[in-house]
């Protein structure tokens, strides 16, 4: 068996997101014969991590909260101790930031947003570039391969990771790095709660509006539908440019990337910049007057009609059925 692959765990004060499972799936797909070692940095207790053979808990006074430089330095020191076959993570903002610091310290290349990889000398990799609008085939030559997988490129189903682990109760080992006094000069020192409940990136249903909505007031029906479905409201870039919705609601290359069970695109043409932000949705329903719009041709289901008539009709029908039960 080859040296273990280290999987950096992106967590927030011990809370591990579902994105972590994608990193485990990525690690096992790339190096199926290698043991998988999760790396948790900071915190007094080791969070529950499913899918690892072992867990390294990296602890230090400077690591009590997210500090990208310190986390990168600590992970690099652990790698020097363990000599892994690779370091991988999910391509979240934190994941890419920490591994970029590791690569800079190690003087190694960093391959971000990988969608496929075959180890070797050199590695053969395929990466999502330009927000996912193109795929790049490249080679990676490194003593220590450092890679992140593109979000939603690998499955996050727990069964794809936990059942391949050699043990359901992985061993936990502690590692204490030696950090300089200024290691934590960039760090989180405070948090402000800006939203509660369902968010755009976690909602099971996203109802998005585009140019076809026509106005800020036109989103009232979209908001009503999203509320009935327990979902969130999204929008295209043109909507934010018009000032109809805040940028925080934008889905796309310059906005958020979502992967809901159902994405309802209302009056959205489906330009590639928007498509890359929602292409990971499990099912797509397009409501549009133009049957030849890219969103309609790519969607799983489509309603060809005026969204100002279709959406209120859906809202009324849902309310009628719920009132009848």
C-alpha positions in Angstrom: 0.0 0.0 0.0 1.3 3.5 -0.9 1.7 6.3 1.6 -1.6 7.8 2.9 -3.4 10.6 1.1 -4.1 13.6 3.4 -7.6 15.1 3.1 -7.8 18.6 4.5 -11.1 19.0 6.2 -12.8 22.4 5.7 -14.7 23.0 9.0 -16.1 25.9 10.9 -15.4 25.6 14.6 -15.9 21.8 14.4 -18.9 21.9 12.0 -18.0 19.8 9.0 -20.0 20.4 5.8 -21.2 17.9 3.3 -18.6 19.2 0.8 -16.0 17.2 2.8 -17.5 14.0 1.5 -16.6 15.1 -2.0 -12.9 15.3 -1.0 -13.0 11.7 0.3 -14.6 10.4 -2.9 -11.9 12.3 -4.9 -9.1 10.8 -2.8 -10.3 7.3 -3.1 -11.0 7.7 -6.9 -7.4 9.0 -7.4 -5.6 6.7 -5.1 -7.8 3.7 -4.4 -4.9 1.7 -2.8 -3.9 4.4 -0.4 -5.1 4.9 3.2 -7.1 8.1 3.6 -6.1 10.3 6.5 -8.4 13.3 7.4 -6.7 16.4 8.7 -8.7 18.5 11.2 -6.9 21.8 12.1 -7.8 23.6 15.4 -10.5 23.1 18.0 -10.5 21.4 21.4 -12.4 18.3 20.3 -12.1 16.3 17.1 -15.3 16.6 15.0 -17.0 13.5 13.6 -15.5 12.7 10.2 -17.0 9.9 8.2 -14.9 8.3 5.4 -11.4 8.4 6.8 -9.1 5.5 7.9 -7.3 7.8 10.4 -7.7 11.3 11.6 -5.0 13.8 12.4 -6.0 16.5 14.8 -3.6 19.5 14.5 -3.7 21.6 17.6 -2.0 24.9 18.6 -3.0 28.1 20.4 -2.8 30.0 17.0 -5.2 27.6 15.4 -8.3 28.2 17.5 -10.1 29.8 14.6 -9.6 30.0 10.9 -6.2 31.5 10.0 -5.2 30.6 6.4 -1.5 31.2 6.7 -1.2 29.3 10.0 -3.4 26.5 8.8 -1.3 26.1 5.7 1.9 26.1 7.6 0.6 23.5 10.1 -0.6 21.3 7.3 2.7 21.5 5.5 4.5 20.5 8.7 2.2 17.5 9.1 2.9 16.5 5.5 6.6 16.7 6.2 6.1 14.3 9.1 3.7 11.9 7.3 5.2 12.1 3.8 1.8 11.5 2.1 1.3 10.4 -1.5 -0.9 13.5 -2.0 -2.8 16.3 -0.3 -6.3 16.9 -1.4 -9.4 18.8 -0.4 -12.7 20.0 -1.8 -12.4 23.2 -3.8 -14.2 25.5 -1.4 -12.9 29.0 -0.8 -11.1 27.8 2.4 -9.9 24.5 0.8 -8.3 26.3 -2.1 -6.8 29.0 0.1 -5.2 26.7 2.6 -3.8 24.4 0.0 -2.4 27.4 -1.9 -0.4 28.3 1.2 0.8 24.7 1.5 2.0 24.7 -2.1 3.8 28.1 -1.7 5.6 26.8 1.4 6.5 23.5 -0.2 7.4 25.2 -3.5 5.1 22.8 -5.4 2.4 23.4 -8.0 -1.2 23.4 -6.9 -3.9 22.0 -9.1 -7.2 23.5 -8.2 -10.8 22.5 -9.3 -9.9 19.1 -10.7 -12.7 17.0 -12.2 -10.6 14.0 -13.1 -7.1 12.8 -12.1 -4.9 9.8 -12.8 -1.8 9.5 -10.7 1.6 8.8 -12.3 4.8 10.5 -13.3 3.4 12.9 -14.2 -0.2 13.0 -13.1 -2.8 13.4 -15.8 -5.5 15.8 -14.7 -8.6 17.6 -16.1 -9.6 20.9 -14.5 -12.6 23.2 -14.7 -11.4 26.6 -15.8 -13.1 30.0 -16.3 -15.9 29.2 -13.9 -16.5 25.8 -15.5 -17.0 27.2 -19.0 -14.1 25.1 -20.3 -12.1 22.0 -19.3 -8.3 21.9 -19.3 -6.3 18.7 -19.8 -2.9 19.1 -18.1 -0.1 17.2 -16.5 1.1 17.7 -12.9 4.7 17.0 -12.0 5.4 17.3 -8.3 7.2 15.5 -5.5 4.1 16.2 -3.3 0.9 16.4 -5.5 -1.5 19.0 -4.1 -5.0 19.1 -5.6 -8.5 20.2 -4.9 -11.5 18.8 -6.6 -14.1 21.0 -8.2 -17.3 21.4 -6.2 -19.9 18.7 -7.1 -17.5 17.0 -9.5 -17.4 14.0 -7.1 -20.3 12.5 -5.2 -21.1 13.7 -1.7 -23.3 10.7 -0.8 -22.1 9.3 2.5 -22.3 5.7 1.1 -19.5 6.6 -1.4 -17.1 7.3 1.3 -17.9 5.6 4.6 -18.4 2.1 3.2 -14.9 2.1 1.6 -13.2 3.1 4.9 -11.3 0.3 6.5 -12.8 1.1 9.9 -15.9 2.8 11.2 -14.0 4.1 14.2 -10.8 5.7 12.8 -7.8 6.2 15.0 -7.2 9.8 16.1 -3.6 11.1 16.4 -2.6 14.5 17.6 0.0 16.7 15.9 1.4 20.0 17.4 3.1 22.2 14.8 5.8 24.8 15.6 4.4 28.2 14.5 5.9 31.6 14.4 4.4 34.4 16.5 3.0 36.1 13.4 1.5 32.9 12.0 -2.0 34.0 12.9 -1.8 37.6 11.5 -4.7 36.8 9.1 -7.5 35.2 11.0 -11.2 35.3 11.8 -11.7 37.4 15.0 -15.5 38.0 14.8 -18.6 36.9 13.0 -21.8 38.7 12.1 -24.9 36.6 11.4 -26.4 37.9 8.1 -28.9 35.1 7.4 -30.7 32.4 9.2 -32.5 29.3 8.1 -32.3 28.1 4.5 -29.6 29.7 2.3 -29.1 29.8 -1.4 -26.3 27.4 -1.4 -28.0 24.8 0.9 -31.6 25.1 -0.2 -33.1 21.8 -1.7 -35.1 24.0 -4.1 -33.9 27.2 -5.8 -36.4 29.3 -7.8 -34.4 31.8 -9.9 -35.5 34.7 -12.0 -33.9 36.3 -15.0 -34.5 39.2 -17.4 -38.0 37.8 -18.2 -39.2 38.6 -14.7 -39.2 42.2 -15.8 -39.0 44.1 -12.6 -38.3 44.0 -8.9 -42.0 43.6 -8.2 -42.1 40.6 -10.6 -40.2 38.6 -8.0 -43.1 38.5 -5.6 -44.5 35.4 -7.2 -41.1 33.8 -7.3 -40.7 34.5 -3.6 -44.1 33.0 -2.9 -43.2 29.8 -4.9 -39.9 29.4 -3.1 -41.5 29.8 0.3 -44.1 27.2 -0.5 -41.4 24.7 -1.7 -39.1 25.4 1.3 -36.5 26.8 -1.0 -34.5 30.0 -1.8 -34.7 32.7 -4.4 -31.9 33.1 -6.9 -31.3 35.3 -9.9 -29.2 35.9 -13.0 -26.5 38.6 -13.3 -28.7 40.9 -15.4 -31.2 41.0 -12.5 -28.5 42.3 -10.1 -27.3 44.7 -12.8 -30.8 46.1 -13.0 -30.9 46.4 -9.2 -33.9 44.1 -8.8 -32.2 41.7 -6.4 -29.0 41.9 -4.3 -25.7 40.4 -5.6 -26.0 37.8 -2.7 -28.9 36.2 -4.7 -26.9 35.8 -7.9 -26.2 32.4 -9.3 -23.5 31.9 -11.8 -19.8 32.3 -12.7 -19.6 35.6 -10.8 -22.1 34.6 -8.2 -22.9 31.5 -6.1 -22.7 27.9 -7.2 -25.7 25.8 -6.1 -26.6 22.1 -6.3 -30.3 21.8 -5.2 -32.5 18.9 -5.8 -34.6 21.1 -8.1 -33.6 24.3 -9.9 -36.5 26.3 -11.4 -35.3 28.8 -13.9 -37.9 31.5 -14.6 -37.3 33.8 -17.6 -33.6 32.9 -17.7 -32.0 32.4 -21.2 -29.3 30.1 -19.9 -26.0 31.8 -20.9 -23.0 29.8 -20.0 -22.0 32.2 -17.2 -25.3 31.4 -15.4 -25.3 27.7 -16.3 -22.0 27.0 -14.6 -23.5 28.2 -11.3 -26.4 25.8 -11.3 -25.4 22.9 -13.6 -24.9 20.6 -10.5 -28.7 20.7 -9.8 -30.2 17.2 -9.8 -33.3 18.3 -11.8 -33.9 21.5 -13.8 -37.3 23.0 -14.7 -37.3 25.9 -17.1 -40.2 28.3 -17.5 -39.7 30.5 -20.6 -41.5 31.9 -23.6 -38.7 30.9 -25.9 -38.6 27.2 -26.6 -35.2 27.5 -28.2 -33.5 29.3 -25.2 -30.4 27.4 -24.0 -31.9 26.9 -20.6 -35.0 25.2 -22.1 -33.0 22.9 -24.4 -30.8 21.8 -21.5 -33.5 21.5 -18.8 -35.0 18.2 -17.7 -38.4 19.7 -17.9 -39.8 22.9 -19.5 -42.9 24.9 -19.5 -43.3 27.1 -22.6 -45.3 30.0 -21.4 -45.5 33.4 -19.7 -43.9 33.1 -16.2 -46.3 35.8 -14.9 -49.1 33.4 -15.6 -47.4 30.0 -15.0 -45.9 30.8 -11.6 -49.0 32.2 -10.0 -50.9 29.2 -11.3 -48.4 26.8 -9.7 -48.6 28.8 -6.4 -52.4 28.7 -6.4 -52.5 24.9 -7.2 -50.0 24.1 -4.4 -52.0 26.1 -1.9 -55.3 24.5 -3.1 -53.9 21.0 -2.7 -52.5 21.7 0.8 -55.7 23.2 1.9 -57.5 20.1 0.8 -55.4 17.7 2.9 
